Amino acid sequence: MDMEPFRQDFPTIRKKVGIYLDSACQTLRPDQVIRAMDEYYEDYPACGGRSVHAMATKVSLAIDDTRSELASFFGTSDPECYVFTKNTTEGINTAAFGLGLKKGDVVVTTDAEHNSNHV
């Protein structure tokens, strides 16, 4: 598979900055994601699931649609099983705290993990 067309979607890669390996800090964003983020900030300035005004309802519907698209893409039957977090650190912490670990429980990890994974 020719990866060059995919590489061209990333502004940072187009600038020939070299190799970027710190995705734990910031992930390079393709043009499509940048446009979607711009659209969100311009067209969805509200919190979904918290209010009933028009903009909040639009956000809630977009979230529901996205969950349904994910379920279809991954072949799962329950769109509600998808949870969105603002980043990997928040996702890992949410999952870790949801395990109900108690004092004395042991979690095995490596020193190669991003330091935010050590909760």
C-alpha positions in Angstrom: 0.0 0.0 0.0 1.3 3.4 -1.0 1.3 5.5 2.2 2.3 8.8 0.5 -1.4 9.9 -0.1 -2.1 9.4 3.6 1.1 11.3 4.5 -0.1 14.3 2.4 -3.1 14.7 4.7 -0.8 15.8 7.6 0.3 19.4 7.5 3.3 18.7 9.8 4.5 15.9 7.5 4.1 18.1 4.4 6.5 20.6 6.1 9.2 17.9 6.2 9.9 18.3 10.0 11.4 14.8 10.2 10.2 11.9 12.3 7.7 12.6 15.1 7.5 10.0 17.8 5.9 11.8 20.7 2.2 10.9 20.0 1.7 10.4 23.7 2.0 14.2 24.1 0.4 15.4 20.9 -0.8 13.4 17.9 -0.3 14.8 14.5 -3.7 15.7 13.0 -4.6 15.2 9.4 -6.4 18.0 7.5 -9.7 16.2 7.9 -9.5 16.3 11.7 -8.4 19.9 11.7 -11.5 20.8 9.5 -13.7 18.7 11.8 -12.3 20.5 14.9 -12.8 23.9 13.2 -16.4 22.9 12.4 -17.0 21.8 16.0 -15.8 25.1 17.4 -17.7 27.2 14.8 -21.0 25.2 14.6 -21.3 23.3 17.9 -20.5 25.8 20.7 -22.4 23.8 23.4 -22.3 20.8 25.6 -24.2 17.7 24.5 -26.4 15.9 27.0 -26.7 18.8 29.4 -29.2 21.3 27.9 -32.2 21.3 25.6 -31.5 24.4 23.6 -31.0 24.1 19.9 -27.1 24.1 19.9 -26.9 21.6 22.7 -29.4 19.3 20.9 -27.3 19.5 17.7 -24.3 18.4 19.7 -26.2 15.5 21.3 -27.5 14.3 18.0 -24.0 14.5 16.5 -22.6 12.4 19.4 -25.4 9.9 19.0 -24.8 9.7 15.2 -21.1 9.2 15.8 -21.7 6.4 18.2 -24.0 4.7 15.7 -21.4 5.1 12.9 -18.7 3.6 15.2 -21.0 0.6 16.0 -21.6 0.0 12.3 -17.9 0.4 11.5 -16.8 -2.0 14.2 -19.7 -4.4 13.9 -21.0 -4.0 17.4 -24.7 -4.0 18.4 -24.7 -1.3 21.1 -23.7 2.2 20.1 -23.8 3.3 23.8 -20.7 1.2 24.5 -18.5 3.9 23.0 -17.2 6.5 25.5 -15.5 9.7 24.4 -12.7 11.2 26.5 -10.7 14.3 25.8 -7.4 12.4 25.5 -5.7 9.0 26.2 -4.6 10.1 29.7 -8.2 10.8 30.7 -9.4 7.6 29.1 -6.8 5.5 30.9 -7.5 7.2 34.3 -11.2 6.7 33.9 -10.7 3.0 33.1 -8.2 2.6 35.9 -10.4 4.3 38.6 -13.4 2.3 37.3 -11.6 -1.0 38.2 -12.1 -0.4 41.9 -8.6 -1.1 42.9 -7.8 -1.2 46.6 -4.7 -0.6 48.6 -2.4 -3.6 48.2 -3.6 -4.4 44.6 -0.8 -4.7 42.1 -0.8 -3.1 38.6 2.0 -4.2 36.3 3.4 -1.7 33.8 6.8 -0.8 32.4 9.1 2.2 32.6 8.5 2.7 28.9 4.9 3.9 29.5 4.0 7.5 29.3 4.2 8.9 32.9 0.5 9.8 32.9 -0.3 6.1 32.8 1.1 5.7 36.3 -2.0 6.6 38.3 
